[in-house]
Amino acid sequence: MFGELFAGYPENYPVESEDKISILPFFATEDLPFDLVSFNDRGRAVNHSEIGIHHYKRDNSFASVLQHPLKWVEPLSQFKCVTPPDISISPGMARWQRIRNTAYSRAVGAAWVSRGLKVLPAVRWVLLSDLEFVGLGIARGSCIAISSYGAVRDAHAAQIFAQGAHLLQEQIQPEAILVYGSLDRALELSLSRKSQVKIVKPGGYWKSPKENPSNNPLLF
């Protein structure tokens, strides 16, 4: 009952560190989506081949993904890519709980990779010490996704988010960082010195890149 992953987790899948964080393959910039739609709102997406699926919602909105991730391989395969479940972590959790949730999220991503889905590594932290494990299993230079959703609720949390983003960038050196939510302009400019930065705001779901209403050129 305890200590086992979900049914269908690939046997002998490569992991990193004694915490056995599943390793996700390199994610290139050409595989980045034009926009993101949440898992439980994917019916609003029109041009699936340009849209990625994210899980930046309350955990209960994607509970079925955590319980039976392989059930969702076929429905998600029509989209350009998918992020692993963004399982909640909080400063009040014990370190082993934050590692567990991170490892389980990455394991779901690994199961999807083994079934042919393009999985964009997603990283979340709430303490700077989390950077010791949340970046494990991600190839150096790979694109990553981060979210300010729920991470900048006060000045202290915003500071941790900004510091963590810089540390993560130094650790992984990603070609590009996809940010779901909003980003402080100073932080955006700072991160942009070493990586391409694409900000995706909630509720976009444009039909195609050609219909982008912004005057800003698309990075991807």
Secondary structure, DSSP 8 states (H G I E B T S, - for coil): --S---TT--TT--EETTTTEE-B----GGG--SEEEEGGGGGG-S-GGGEEEE--S-GGGGHHHHH-GGGGHHHHTTSSEE--------TTS-HHHHHHHHHHHHHHHHHHHHTT--B--B---SSGGGGGTTTTTB-TT--EEEE-TTT-SSHHHHHHHHHHHHHHHHHH--SEEEEES---HHHHHHHHTTSEEEEE-TT---S-GGG---SS----
